[in-house]
Amino acid sequence: MNSMNQTLSRPARIILFCGACLFTLGLIAGLATGAFKNPRMALSAHLEGILNGMYMMLVALLWSRLSWSASAERIARWSLLWGAFVNFAACVLAAAWGTSRMTPIAGHGHSGSALHEWLVSALFVSVGVSMLVHAGIFTWALRPQAKLTA
C-alpha cells in the first residue's frame, strides 16, 4: 500500500478522487466551449470544474487531520460533493440551454425556456446552500483552537 493510502482516510481518498475527476471534467468543458449555445457560460463551467476540483483535492489532503464528529464529517463530505458536482452540472446545463436568470453576467443576451430557467435556478440555489453548509462545518473544524491530528 502506498503512503498516500496510509495517511488518508477512505472519505478523504474518495474526495481526492472526485476532485481529480471534476478537475478533468473542467478541462474537457474548456475544450468544448464553442460547442455550447452560450460559450461564455461554458467558460464558467470550465472554471467551476477546475476550481472546485482543486478545492476538493485540497480539502481531501486536510480531511484526515481534522477532529470532528461523525455526523459533521458526513454532512461536510456530502454537501461538498453535491455542491461541487451540481455547480459544474448547472453551469453546463446553463451553457447548453442558454439560461440566464441566475447568471445575468455570463448569460447576458441569452434566455432559456421557463422549465430550463427554473431547473438551473433550483440547482444553483441548492449549490449555494450546500456549499455554505460545507464551508461552515469545514471552517469550524479548522478554527485555531480545534485539535488537528498529526
N, CA, C and O atoms as a GROMACS GRO file, in nm:
protein
  600
    1MET      N    1   0.085  -0.118   0.000
    1MET     CA    2   0.000   0.000   0.000
    1MET      C    3   0.090   0.124   0.000
    1MET      O    4   0.188   0.131   0.075
    2ASN      N    5   0.056   0.221  -0.084
    2ASN     CA    6   0.142   0.340  -0.089
    2ASN      C    7   0.115   0.433   0.028
    2ASN      O    8   0.016   0.418   0.100
    3SER      N    9   0.205   0.529   0.048
    3SER     CA   10   0.195   0.617   0.165
    3SER      C   11   0.071   0.705   0.162
    3SER      O   12   0.019   0.742   0.267
    4MET      N   13   0.021   0.741   0.042
    4MET     CA   14  -0.100   0.823   0.033
    4MET      C   15  -0.218   0.749   0.093
    4MET      O   16  -0.297   0.808   0.167
    5ASN      N   17  -0.232   0.619   0.063
    5ASN     CA   18  -0.342   0.541   0.117
    5ASN      C   19  -0.327   0.520   0.266
    5ASN      O   20  -0.427   0.503   0.336
    6GLN      N   21  -0.205   0.521   0.318
    6GLN     CA   22  -0.183   0.501   0.460
    6GLN      C   23  -0.215   0.626   0.540
    6GLN      O   24  -0.254   0.616   0.657
    7THR      N   25  -0.201   0.743   0.481
    7THR     CA   26  -0.223   0.867   0.556
    7THR      C   27  -0.361   0.927   0.537
    7THR      O   28  -0.404   1.007   0.619
    8LEU      N   29  -0.431   0.890   0.431
    8LEU     CA   30  -0.563   0.947   0.406
    8LEU      C   31  -0.671   0.846   0.443
    8LEU      O   32  -0.660   0.727   0.413
    9SER      N   33  -0.775   0.895   0.508
    9SER     CA   34  -0.889   0.810   0.539
    9SER      C   35  -0.963   0.777   0.410
    9SER      O   36  -0.941   0.840   0.306
   10ARG      N   37  -1.051   0.678   0.417
   10ARG     CA   38  -1.130   0.643   0.299
   10ARG      C   39  -1.212   0.761   0.248
   10ARG      O   40  -1.211   0.786   0.127
   11PRO      N   41  -1.285   0.836   0.334
   11PRO     CA   42  -1.358   0.953   0.283
   11PRO      C   43  -1.265   1.055   0.215
   11PRO      O   44  -1.302   1.115   0.114
   12ALA      N   45  -1.147   1.074   0.270
   12ALA     CA   46  -1.052   1.169   0.210
   12ALA      C   47  -1.006   1.121   0.073
   12ALA      O   48  -0.994   1.201  -0.020
   13ARG      N   49  -0.981   0.991   0.059
   13ARG     CA   50  -0.940   0.937  -0.071
   13ARG      C   51  -1.051   0.950  -0.174
   13ARG      O   52  -1.026   0.976  -0.291
   14ILE      N   53  -1.176   0.931  -0.129
   14ILE     CA   54  -1.290   0.947  -0.220
   14ILE      C   55  -1.301   1.092  -0.266
   14ILE      O   56  -1.322   1.118  -0.385
   15ILE      N   57  -1.287   1.185  -0.173
   15ILE     CA   58  -1.293   1.327  -0.209
   15ILE      C   59  -1.178   1.364  -0.302
   15ILE      O   60  -1.197   1.438  -0.398
   16LEU      N   61  -1.060   1.312  -0.275
   16LEU     CA   62  -0.944   1.338  -0.361
   16LEU      C   63  -0.970   1.287  -0.503
   16LEU      O   64  -0.944   1.358  -0.601
   17PHE      N   65  -1.021   1.166  -0.514
   17PHE     CA   66  -1.052   1.108  -0.645
   17PHE      C   67  -1.160   1.189  -0.716
   17PHE      O   68  -1.147   1.219  -0.834
   18CYS      N   69  -1.266   1.223  -0.644
   18CYS     CA   70  -1.374   1.302  -0.704
   18CYS      C   71  -1.323   1.439  -0.748
   18CYS      O   72  -1.364   1.490  -0.853
   19GLY      N   73  -1.235   1.498  -0.670
   19GLY     CA   74  -1.177   1.626  -0.708
   19GLY      C   75  -1.097   1.616  -0.836
   19GLY      O   76  -1.104   1.704  -0.922
   20ALA      N   77  -1.019   1.509  -0.850
   20ALA     CA   78  -0.942   1.488  -0.972
   20ALA      C   79  -1.034   1.466  -1.091
   20ALA      O   80  -1.007   1.514  -1.201
   21CYS      N   81  -1.144   1.392  -1.070
   21CYS     CA   82  -1.242   1.371  -1.178
   21CYS      C   83  -1.307   1.502  -1.220
   21CYS      O   84  -1.321   1.530  -1.339
   22LEU      N   85  -1.346   1.583  -1.122
   22LEU     CA   86  -1.409   1.711  -1.153
   22LEU      C   87  -1.311   1.804  -1.223
   22LEU      O   88  -1.349   1.875  -1.316
   23PHE      N   89  -1.187   1.805  -1.180
   23PHE     CA   90  -1.084   1.884  -1.246
   23PHE      C   91  -1.073   1.843  -1.394
   23PHE      O   92  -1.066   1.928  -1.482
   24THR      N   93  -1.072   1.713  -1.419
   24THR     CA   94  -1.064   1.662  -1.556
   24THR      C   95  -1.188   1.702  -1.637
   24THR      O   96  -1.175   1.741  -1.753
   25LEU      N   97  -1.306   1.692  -1.577
   25LEU     CA   98  -1.428   1.736  -1.646
   25LEU      C   99  -1.421   1.885  -1.680
   25LEU      O  100  -1.466   1.927  -1.786
   26GLY      N  101  -1.365   1.963  -1.589
   26GLY     CA  102  -1.348   2.106  -1.615
   26GLY      C  103  -1.257   2.131  -1.734
   26GLY      O  104  -1.284   2.220  -1.815
   27LEU      N  105  -1.150   2.054  -1.744
   27LEU     CA  106  -1.060   2.067  -1.859
   27LEU      C  107  -1.132   2.032  -1.989
   27LEU      O  108  -1.117   2.101  -2.090
   28ILE      N  109  -1.211   1.925  -1.987
   28ILE     CA  110  -1.286   1.884  -2.106
   28ILE      C  111  -1.386   1.992  -2.145
   28ILE      O  112  -1.402   2.023  -2.263
   29ALA      N  113  -1.455   2.049  -2.045
   29ALA     CA  114  -1.551   2.156  -2.075
   29ALA      C  115  -1.480   2.274  -2.141
   29ALA      O  116  -1.537   2.340  -2.228
   30GLY      N  117  -1.357   2.301  -2.099
   30GLY     CA  118  -1.281   2.410  -2.160
   30GLY      C  119  -1.252   2.386  -2.307
   30GLY      O  120  -1.247   2.480  -2.386
   31LEU      N  121  -1.233   2.261  -2.343
   31LEU     CA  122  -1.208   2.228  -2.483
   31LEU      C  123  -1.333   2.242  -2.569
   31LEU      O  124  -1.324   2.260  -2.690
   32ALA      N  125  -1.450   2.233  -2.506
   32ALA     CA  126  -1.576   2.230  -2.580
   32ALA      C  127  -1.656   2.359  -2.571
   32ALA      O  128  -1.774   2.359  -2.607
   33THR      N  129  -1.598   2.468  -2.525
   33THR     CA  130  -1.676   2.590  -2.503
   33THR      C  131  -1.750   2.637  -2.629
   33THR      O  132  -1.863   2.685  -2.619
   34GLY      N  133  -1.689   2.622  -2.744
   34GLY     CA  134  -1.753   2.668  -2.868
   34GLY      C  135  -1.872   2.585  -2.911
   34GLY      O  136  -1.947   2.628  -2.998
   35ALA      N  137  -1.890   2.468  -2.852
   35ALA     CA  138  -1.999   2.380  -2.891
   35ALA      C  139  -2.129   2.412  -2.817
   35ALA      O  140  -2.232   2.350  -2.845
   36PHE      N  141  -2.127   2.506  -2.725
   36PHE     CA  142  -2.244   2.537  -2.644
   36PHE      C  143  -2.320   2.658  -2.699
   36PHE      O  144  -2.265   2.742  -2.770
   37LYS      N  145  -2.448   2.662  -2.664
   37LYS     CA  146  -2.532   2.776  -2.703
   37LYS      C  147  -2.477   2.906  -2.647
   37LYS      O  148  -2.480   3.010  -2.712
   38ASN      N  149  -2.426   2.899  -2.525
   38ASN     CA  150  -2.367   3.016  -2.459
   38ASN      C  151  -2.222   2.982  -2.421
   38ASN      O  152  -2.197   2.928  -2.314
   39PRO      N  153  -2.126   3.015  -2.509
   39PRO     CA  154  -1.986   2.983  -2.481
   39PRO      C  155  -1.931   3.049  -2.355
   39PRO      O  156  -1.844   2.993  -2.288
   40ARG      N  157  -1.981   3.168  -2.322
   40ARG     CA  158  -1.932   3.236  -2.202
   40ARG      C  159  -1.971   3.158  -2.076
   40ARG      O  160  -1.894   3.150  -1.980
   41MET      N  161  -2.091   3.101  -2.077
   41MET     CA  162  -2.133   3.019  -1.964
   41MET      C  163  -2.056   2.887  -1.962
   41MET      O  164  -2.029   2.833  -1.855
   42ALA      N  165  -2.021   2.836  -2.080
   42ALA     CA  166  -1.938   2.716  -2.086
   42ALA      C  167  -1.800   2.742  -2.026
   42ALA      O  168  -1.742   2.655  -1.962
   43LEU      N  169  -1.749   2.863  -2.046
   43LEU     CA  170  -1.624   2.902  -1.983
   43LEU      C  171  -1.640   2.901  -1.831
   43LEU      O  172  -1.548   2.861  -1.759
   44SER      N  173  -1.755   2.945  -1.783
   44SER     CA  174  -1.782   2.940  -1.639
   44SER      C  175  -1.784   2.795  -1.589
   44SER      O  176  -1.732   2.766  -1.482
   45ALA      N  177  -1.844   2.706  -1.668
   45ALA     CA  178  -1.844   2.564  -1.630
   45ALA      C  179  -1.702   2.511  -1.623
   45ALA      O  180  -1.666   2.437  -1.531
   46HIS      N  181  -1.620   2.548  -1.720
   46HIS     CA  182  -1.479   2.509  -1.723
   46HIS      C  183  -1.409   2.554  -1.595
   46HIS      O  184  -1.340   2.476  -1.530
   47LEU      N  185  -1.427   2.680  -1.560
   47LEU     CA  186  -1.362   2.734  -1.440
   47LEU      C  187  -1.416   2.671  -1.313
   47LEU      O  188  -1.340   2.644  -1.221
   48GLU      N  189  -1.547   2.648  -1.306
   48GLU     CA  190  -1.606   2.583  -1.189
   48GLU      C  191  -1.549   2.444  -1.170
   48GLU      O  192  -1.516   2.404  -1.058
   49GLY      N  193  -1.537   2.368  -1.278
   49GLY     CA  194  -1.482   2.234  -1.269
   49GLY      C  195  -1.340   2.234  -1.219
   49GLY      O  196  -1.303   2.155  -1.132
   50ILE      N  197  -1.259   2.322  -1.276
   50ILE     CA  198  -1.118   2.328  -1.236
   50ILE      C  199  -1.104   2.377  -1.092
   50ILE      O  200  -1.033   2.315  -1.012
   51LEU      N  201  -1.170   2.485  -1.057
   51LEU     CA  202  -1.154   2.542  -0.923
   51LEU      C  203  -1.214   2.451  -0.816
   51LEU      O  204  -1.151   2.429  -0.712
   52ASN      N  205  -1.336   2.399  -0.839
   52ASN     CA  206  -1.394   2.310  -0.739
   52ASN      C  207  -1.318   2.180  -0.730
   52ASN      O  208  -1.307   2.122  -0.622
   53GLY      N  209  -1.264   2.132  -0.842
   53GLY     CA  210  -1.181   2.012  -0.838
   53GLY      C  211  -1.057   2.033  -0.753
   53GLY      O  212  -1.022   1.949  -0.670
   54MET      N  213  -0.989   2.146  -0.774
   54MET     CA  214  -0.870   2.176  -0.694
   54MET      C  215  -0.906   2.195  -0.547
   54MET      O  216  -0.834   2.150  -0.458
   55TYR      N  217  -1.019   2.262  -0.521
   55TYR     CA  218  -1.062   2.281  -0.383
   55TYR      C  219  -1.088   2.147  -0.316
   55TYR      O  220  -1.048   2.126  -0.202
   56MET      N  221  -1.154   2.056  -0.387
   56MET     CA  222  -1.181   1.924  -0.330
   56MET      C  223  -1.052   1.849  -0.300
   56MET      O  224  -1.042   1.781  -0.197
   57MET      N  225  -0.954   1.859  -0.387
   57MET     CA  226  -0.826   1.792  -0.362
   57MET      C  227  -0.756   1.852  -0.241
   57MET      O  228  -0.697   1.779  -0.161
   58LEU      N  229  -0.761   1.984  -0.227
   58LEU     CA  230  -0.702   2.049  -0.110
   58LEU      C  231  -0.773   2.005   0.018
   58LEU      O  232  -0.708   1.971   0.118
   59VAL      N  233  -0.906   2.006   0.015
   59VAL     CA  234  -0.984   1.963   0.132
   59VAL      C  235  -0.949   1.819   0.168
   59VAL      O  236  -0.934   1.786   0.286
   60ALA      N  237  -0.936   1.733   0.067
   60ALA     CA  238  -0.905   1.592   0.093
   60ALA      C  239  -0.773   1.575   0.166
   60ALA      O  240  -0.760   1.487   0.251
   61LEU      N  241  -0.675   1.657   0.133
   61LEU     CA  242  -0.544   1.645   0.197
   61LEU      C  243  -0.548   1.687   0.343
   61LEU      O  244  -0.463   1.644   0.422
   62LEU      N  245  -0.644   1.770   0.380
   62LEU     CA  246  -0.660   1.812   0.520
   62LEU      C  247  -0.759   1.725   0.596
   62LEU      O  248  -0.757   1.721   0.720
   63TRP      N  249  -0.846   1.657   0.525
   63TRP     CA  250  -0.962   1.586   0.582
   63TRP      C  251  -0.925   1.496   0.698
   63TRP      O  252  -0.988   1.503   0.804
   64SER      N  253  -0.826   1.412   0.681
   64SER     CA  254  -0.792   1.313   0.783
   64SER      C  255  -0.728   1.375   0.907
   64SER      O  256  -0.717   1.308   1.010
   65ARG      N  257  -0.686   1.498   0.898
   65ARG     CA  258  -0.621   1.564   1.012
   65ARG      C  259  -0.721   1.636   1.102
   65ARG      O  260  -0.685   1.682   1.210
   66LEU      N  261  -0.846   1.648   1.059
   66LEU     CA  262  -0.946   1.721   1.136
   66LEU      C  263  -1.012   1.629   1.238
   66LEU      O  264  -1.033   1.510   1.213
   67SER      N  265  -1.044   1.686   1.352
   67SER     CA  266  -1.117   1.608   1.452
   67SER      C  267  -1.257   1.668   1.460
   67SER      O  268  -1.277   1.780   1.507
   68TRP      N  269  -1.352   1.590   1.414
   68TRP     CA  270  -1.491   1.634   1.414
   68TRP      C  271  -1.581   1.514   1.434
   68TRP      O  272  -1.537   1.400   1.421
   69SER      N  273  -1.705   1.539   1.466
   69SER     CA  274  -1.798   1.429   1.489
   69SER      C  275  -1.828   1.358   1.358
   69SER      O  276  -1.808   1.412   1.249
   70ALA      N  277  -1.875   1.235   1.371
   70ALA     CA  278  -1.908   1.156   1.252
   70ALA      C  279  -2.017   1.224   1.170
   70ALA      O  280  -2.013   1.223   1.047
   71SER      N  281  -2.115   1.282   1.238
   71SER     CA  282  -2.223   1.348   1.164
   71SER      C  283  -2.174   1.475   1.095
   71SER      O  284  -2.215   1.503   0.982
   72ALA      N  285  -2.088   1.552   1.159
   72ALA     CA  286  -2.033   1.673   1.096
   72ALA      C  287  -1.949   1.635   0.975
   72ALA      O  288  -1.956   1.701   0.871
   73GLU      N  289  -1.869   1.528   0.989
   73GLU     CA  290  -1.787   1.483   0.877
   73GLU      C  291  -1.875   1.438   0.760
   73GLU      O  292  -1.847   1.472   0.645
   74ARG      N  293  -1.979   1.364   0.789
   74ARG     CA  294  -2.069   1.314   0.684
   74ARG      C  295  -2.140   1.430   0.613
   74ARG      O  296  -2.149   1.431   0.490
   75ILE      N  297  -2.190   1.526   0.690
   75ILE     CA  298  -2.260   1.640   0.630
   75ILE      C  299  -2.163   1.723   0.546
   75ILE      O  300  -2.196   1.767   0.436
   76ALA      N  301  -2.042   1.745   0.599
   76ALA     CA  302  -1.942   1.823   0.525
   76ALA      C  303  -1.904   1.752   0.395
   76ALA      O  304  -1.890   1.816   0.291
   77ARG      N  305  -1.888   1.621   0.401
   77ARG     CA  306  -1.849   1.544   0.282
   77ARG      C  307  -1.958   1.549   0.176
   77ARG      O  308  -1.929   1.581   0.060
   78TRP      N  309  -2.082   1.518   0.213
   78TRP     CA  310  -2.189   1.513   0.113
   78TRP      C  311  -2.227   1.651   0.061
   78TRP      O  312  -2.262   1.665  -0.056
   79SER      N  313  -2.220   1.752   0.147
   79SER     CA  314  -2.250   1.887   0.097
   79SER      C  315  -2.142   1.935   0.000
   79SER      O  316  -2.172   2.006  -0.095
   80LEU      N  317  -2.017   1.895   0.024
   80LEU     CA  318  -1.909   1.929  -0.068
   80LEU      C  319  -1.928   1.858  -0.202
   80LEU      O  320  -1.921   1.920  -0.307
   81LEU      N  321  -1.952   1.728  -0.198
   81LEU     CA  322  -1.969   1.653  -0.321
   81LEU      C  323  -2.088   1.703  -0.401
   81LEU      O  324  -2.078   1.723  -0.522
   82TRP      N  325  -2.201   1.724  -0.334
   82TRP     CA  326  -2.320   1.777  -0.403
   82TRP      C  327  -2.290   1.915  -0.460
   82TRP      O  328  -2.312   1.939  -0.579
   83GLY      N  329  -2.240   2.003  -0.378
   83GLY     CA  330  -2.218   2.141  -0.423
   83GLY      C  331  -2.121   2.151  -0.539
   83GLY      O  332  -2.147   2.226  -0.633
   84ALA      N  333  -2.012   2.078  -0.534
   84ALA     CA  334  -1.911   2.089  -0.640
   84ALA      C  335  -1.961   2.031  -0.772
   84ALA      O  336  -1.949   2.095  -0.876
   85PHE      N  337  -2.016   1.910  -0.768
   85PHE     CA  338  -2.060   1.847  -0.892
   85PHE      C  339  -2.186   1.910  -0.950
   85PHE      O  340  -2.197   1.925  -1.072
   86VAL      N  341  -2.280   1.947  -0.865
   86VAL     CA  342  -2.403   2.010  -0.916
   86VAL      C  343  -2.373   2.150  -0.968
   86VAL      O  344  -2.438   2.195  -1.062
   87ASN      N  345  -2.278   2.219  -0.908
   87ASN     CA  346  -2.238   2.350  -0.960
   87ASN      C  347  -2.187   2.336  -1.103
   87ASN      O  348  -2.226   2.413  -1.191
   88PHE      N  349  -2.100   2.239  -1.124
   88PHE     CA  350  -2.048   2.215  -1.259
   88PHE      C  351  -2.162   2.177  -1.354
   88PHE      O  352  -2.171   2.231  -1.464
   89ALA      N  353  -2.248   2.085  -1.311
   89ALA     CA  354  -2.359   2.040  -1.396
   89ALA      C  355  -2.454   2.155  -1.428
   89ALA      O  356  -2.499   2.167  -1.542
   90ALA      N  357  -2.485   2.239  -1.330
   90ALA     CA  358  -2.575   2.353  -1.354
   90ALA      C  359  -2.513   2.450  -1.454
   90ALA      O  360  -2.583   2.505  -1.539
   91CYS      N  361  -2.382   2.472  -1.444
   91CYS     CA  362  -2.315   2.560  -1.541
   91CYS      C  363  -2.318   2.501  -1.681
   91CYS      O  364  -2.340   2.573  -1.779
   92VAL      N  365  -2.297   2.370  -1.692
   92VAL     CA  366  -2.302   2.304  -1.822
   92VAL      C  367  -2.443   2.314  -1.880
   92VAL      O  368  -2.459   2.345  -1.998
   93LEU      N  369  -2.544   2.287  -1.799
   93LEU     CA  370  -2.682   2.298  -1.847
   93LEU      C  371  -2.716   2.442  -1.887
   93LEU      O  372  -2.779   2.464  -1.990
   94ALA      N  373  -2.673   2.538  -1.807
   94ALA     CA  374  -2.697   2.679  -1.841
   94ALA      C  375  -2.630   2.716  -1.973
   94ALA      O  376  -2.686   2.791  -2.052
   95ALA      N  377  -2.511   2.662  -1.995
   95ALA     CA  378  -2.441   2.688  -2.121
   95ALA      C  379  -2.512   2.622  -2.239
   95ALA      O  380  -2.523   2.682  -2.346
   96ALA      N  381  -2.560   2.501  -2.218
   96ALA     CA  382  -2.626   2.427  -2.327
   96ALA      C  383  -2.764   2.484  -2.359
   96ALA      O  384  -2.802   2.493  -2.475
   97TRP      N  385  -2.838   2.523  -2.255
   97TRP     CA  386  -2.974   2.572  -2.274
   97TRP      C  387  -2.981   2.723  -2.292
   97TRP      O  388  -3.084   2.775  -2.335
   98GLY      N  389  -2.875   2.794  -2.260
   98GLY     CA  390  -2.875   2.938  -2.272
   98GLY      C  391  -2.955   3.010  -2.164
   98GLY      O  392  -3.008   3.118  -2.188
   99THR      N  393  -2.964   2.950  -2.047
   99THR     CA  394  -3.039   3.015  -1.939
   99THR      C  395  -2.958   3.131  -1.882
   99THR      O  396  -2.836   3.135  -1.895
  100SER      N  397  -3.028   3.226  -1.820
  100SER     CA  398  -2.957   3.343  -1.768
  100SER      C  399  -3.015   3.401  -1.640
  100SER      O  400  -2.958   3.495  -1.586
  101ARG      N  401  -3.125   3.349  -1.590
  101ARG     CA  402  -3.189   3.408  -1.472
  101ARG      C  403  -3.094   3.415  -1.352
  101ARG      O  404  -3.088   3.517  -1.284
  102MET      N  405  -3.020   3.308  -1.327
  102MET     CA  406  -2.930   3.305  -1.212
  102MET      C  407  -2.788   3.350  -1.248
  102MET      O  408  -2.704   3.366  -1.159
  103THR      N  409  -2.761   3.369  -1.375
  103THR     CA  410  -2.627   3.408  -1.420
  103THR      C  411  -2.638   3.524  -1.520
  103THR      O  412  -2.607   3.508  -1.638
  104PRO      N  413  -2.683   3.640  -1.472
  104PRO     CA  414  -2.708   3.750  -1.566
  104PRO      C  415  -2.585   3.802  -1.639
  104PRO      O  416  -2.598   3.854  -1.750
  105ILE      N  417  -2.467   3.790  -1.581
  105ILE     CA  418  -2.346   3.839  -1.649
  105ILE      C  419  -2.303   3.739  -1.756
  105ILE      O  420  -2.289   3.775  -1.873
  106ALA      N  421  -2.281   3.614  -1.716
  106ALA     CA  422  -2.239   3.513  -1.813
  106ALA      C  423  -2.350   3.479  -1.911
  106ALA      O  424  -2.324   3.434  -2.022
  107GLY      N  425  -2.475   3.499  -1.870
  107GLY     CA  426  -2.588   3.465  -1.957
  107GLY      C  427  -2.645   3.582  -2.034
  107GLY      O  428  -2.747   3.567  -2.101
  108HIS      N  429  -2.582   3.697  -2.026
  108HIS     CA  430  -2.633   3.818  -2.093
  108HIS      C  431  -2.663   3.789  -2.241
  108HIS      O  432  -2.580   3.735  -2.314
  109GLY      N  433  -2.783   3.827  -2.283
  109GLY     CA  434  -2.823   3.808  -2.422
  109GLY      C  435  -2.882   3.672  -2.450
  109GLY      O  436  -2.920   3.643  -2.564
  110HIS      N  437  -2.891   3.587  -2.350
  110HIS     CA  438  -2.946   3.453  -2.368
  110HIS      C  439  -3.067   3.436  -2.277
  110HIS      O  440  -3.081   3.505  -2.176
  111SER      N  441  -3.152   3.344  -2.314
  111SER     CA  442  -3.262   3.304  -2.226
  111SER      C  443  -3.305   3.164  -2.265
  111SER      O  444  -3.303   3.126  -2.383
  112GLY      N  445  -3.343   3.088  -2.165
  112GLY     CA  446  -3.388   2.952  -2.188
  112GLY      C  447  -3.538   2.942  -2.169
  112GLY      O  448  -3.603   3.041  -2.136
  113SER      N  449  -3.592   2.825  -2.191
  113SER     CA  450  -3.734   2.804  -2.166
  113SER      C  451  -3.762   2.822  -2.017
  113SER      O  452  -3.670   2.819  -1.935
  114ALA      N  453  -3.889   2.841  -1.984
  114ALA     CA  454  -3.926   2.859  -1.843
  114ALA      C  455  -3.883   2.738  -1.760
  114ALA      O  456  -3.833   2.755  -1.648
  115LEU      N  457  -3.901   2.619  -1.813
  115LEU     CA  458  -3.862   2.498  -1.740
  115LEU      C  459  -3.711   2.493  -1.720
  115LEU      O  460  -3.664   2.460  -1.611
  116HIS      N  461  -3.635   2.524  -1.824
  116HIS     CA  462  -3.489   2.522  -1.812
  116HIS      C  463  -3.441   2.628  -1.714
  116HIS      O  464  -3.351   2.602  -1.634
  117GLU      N  465  -3.499   2.747  -1.720
  117GLU     CA  466  -3.461   2.853  -1.626
  117GLU      C  467  -3.490   2.809  -1.483
  117GLU      O  468  -3.409   2.831  -1.393
  118TRP      N  469  -3.607   2.748  -1.461
  118TRP     CA  470  -3.644   2.704  -1.327
  118TRP      C  471  -3.548   2.596  -1.278
  118TRP      O  472  -3.501   2.602  -1.164
  119LEU      N  473  -3.520   2.498  -1.363
  119LEU     CA  474  -3.434   2.388  -1.322
  119LEU      C  475  -3.293   2.436  -1.288
  119LEU      O  476  -3.238   2.398  -1.185
  120VAL      N  477  -3.234   2.517  -1.374
  120VAL     CA  478  -3.099   2.568  -1.348
  120VAL      C  479  -3.099   2.655  -1.222
  120VAL      O  480  -3.006   2.648  -1.142
  121SER      N  481  -3.202   2.736  -1.204
  121SER     CA  482  -3.212   2.820  -1.084
  121SER      C  483  -3.218   2.733  -0.959
  121SER      O  484  -3.150   2.761  -0.861
  122ALA      N  485  -3.301   2.629  -0.962
  122ALA     CA  486  -3.313   2.539  -0.846
  122ALA      C  487  -3.179   2.472  -0.816
  122ALA      O  488  -3.142   2.458  -0.699
  123LEU      N  489  -3.109   2.430  -0.919
  123LEU     CA  490  -2.978   2.368  -0.898
  123LEU      C  491  -2.879   2.466  -0.835
  123LEU      O  492  -2.808   2.431  -0.742
  124PHE      N  493  -2.876   2.589  -0.887
  124PHE     CA  494  -2.783   2.688  -0.831
  124PHE      C  495  -2.817   2.724  -0.687
  124PHE      O  496  -2.727   2.744  -0.606
  125VAL      N  497  -2.945   2.731  -0.654
  125VAL     CA  498  -2.984   2.759  -0.515
  125VAL      C  499  -2.938   2.644  -0.425
  125VAL      O  500  -2.885   2.667  -0.317
  126SER      N  501  -2.958   2.519  -0.471
  126SER     CA  502  -2.915   2.405  -0.390
  126SER      C  503  -2.763   2.406  -0.372
  126SER      O  504  -2.713   2.368  -0.266
  127VAL      N  505  -2.690   2.449  -0.475
  127VAL     CA  506  -2.544   2.459  -0.466
  127VAL      C  507  -2.505   2.563  -0.361
  127VAL      O  508  -2.417   2.538  -0.278
  128GLY      N  509  -2.571   2.678  -0.364
  128GLY     CA  510  -2.540   2.783  -0.267
  128GLY      C  511  -2.558   2.736  -0.125
  128GLY      O  512  -2.472   2.759  -0.040
  129VAL      N  513  -2.671   2.672  -0.098
  129VAL     CA  514  -2.698   2.621   0.036
  129VAL      C  515  -2.597   2.513   0.074
  129VAL      O  516  -2.541   2.515   0.183
  130SER      N  517  -2.575   2.421  -0.017
  130SER     CA  518  -2.485   2.309   0.010
  130SER      C  519  -2.343   2.356   0.039
  130SER      O  520  -2.280   2.311   0.135
  131MET      N  521  -2.292   2.445  -0.042
  131MET     CA  522  -2.154   2.491  -0.022
  131MET      C  523  -2.140   2.578   0.103
  131MET      O  524  -2.035   2.577   0.167
  132LEU      N  525  -2.244   2.652   0.138
  132LEU     CA  526  -2.239   2.728   0.263
  132LEU      C  527  -2.236   2.634   0.383
  132LEU      O  528  -2.164   2.658   0.480
  133VAL      N  529  -2.315   2.527   0.378
  133VAL     CA  530  -2.313   2.428   0.485
  133VAL      C  531  -2.174   2.366   0.496
  133VAL      O  532  -2.117   2.358   0.605
  134HIS      N  533  -2.120   2.323   0.382
  134HIS     CA  534  -1.986   2.264   0.383
  134HIS      C  535  -1.884   2.363   0.438
  134HIS      O  536  -1.806   2.329   0.528
  135ALA      N  537  -1.883   2.484   0.385
  135ALA     CA  538  -1.783   2.583   0.427
  135ALA      C  539  -1.794   2.614   0.575
  135ALA      O  540  -1.692   2.631   0.642
  136GLY      N  541  -1.915   2.621   0.626
  136GLY     CA  542  -1.932   2.648   0.769
  136GLY      C  543  -1.874   2.537   0.855
  136GLY      O  544  -1.802   2.564   0.951
  137ILE      N  545  -1.906   2.412   0.822
  137ILE     CA  546  -1.856   2.299   0.900
  137ILE      C  547  -1.705   2.287   0.886
  137ILE      O  548  -1.634   2.266   0.985
  138PHE      N  549  -1.656   2.300   0.764
  138PHE     CA  550  -1.512   2.286   0.739
  138PHE      C  551  -1.434   2.397   0.809
  138PHE      O  552  -1.329   2.372   0.868
  139THR      N  553  -1.483   2.518   0.802
  139THR     CA  554  -1.417   2.631   0.868
  139THR      C  555  -1.417   2.610   1.019
  139THR      O  556  -1.317   2.638   1.086
  140TRP      N  557  -1.527   2.562   1.074
  140TRP     CA  558  -1.535   2.535   1.218
  140TRP      C  559  -1.431   2.430   1.258
  140TRP      O  560  -1.367   2.443   1.362
  141ALA      N  561  -1.415   2.327   1.175
  141ALA     CA  562  -1.317   2.221   1.205
  141ALA      C  563  -1.174   2.273   1.196
  141ALA      O  564  -1.084   2.215   1.255
  142LEU      N  565  -1.152   2.382   1.122
  142LEU     CA  566  -1.018   2.439   1.106
  142LEU      C  567  -0.989   2.554   1.204
  142LEU      O  568  -0.880   2.610   1.201
  143ARG      N  569  -1.085   2.588   1.289
  143ARG     CA  570  -1.066   2.704   1.377
  143ARG      C  571  -0.939   2.685   1.460
  143ARG      O  572  -0.898   2.572   1.486
  144PRO      N  573  -0.876   2.794   1.499
  144PRO     CA  574  -0.745   2.786   1.567
  144PRO      C  575  -0.741   2.696   1.691
  144PRO      O  576  -0.640   2.631   1.715
  145GLN      N  577  -0.848   2.692   1.769
  145GLN     CA  578  -0.844   2.612   1.892
  145GLN      C  579  -0.884   2.466   1.868
  145GLN      O  580  -0.881   2.386   1.961
  146ALA      N  581  -0.920   2.429   1.743
  146ALA     CA  582  -0.952   2.290   1.713
  146ALA      C  583  -0.825   2.205   1.714
  146ALA      O  584  -0.717   2.252   1.678
  147LYS      N  585  -0.841   2.080   1.757
  147LYS     CA  586  -0.725   1.990   1.759
  147LYS      C  587  -0.709   1.926   1.622
  147LYS      O  588  -0.800   1.859   1.573
  148LEU      N  589  -0.594   1.947   1.560
  148LEU     CA  590  -0.562   1.880   1.435
  148LEU      C  591  -0.471   1.763   1.468
  148LEU      O  592  -0.381   1.774   1.552
  149THR      N  593  -0.493   1.651   1.402
  149THR     CA  594  -0.409   1.535   1.427
  149THR      C  595  -0.284   1.543   1.341
  149THR      O  596  -0.283   1.612   1.239
  150ALA      N  597  -0.182   1.472   1.380
  150ALA     CA  598  -0.053   1.477   1.308
  150ALA      C  599  -0.055   1.402   1.178
  150ALA      O  600   0.046   1.398   1.108
   0.00000   0.00000   0.00000
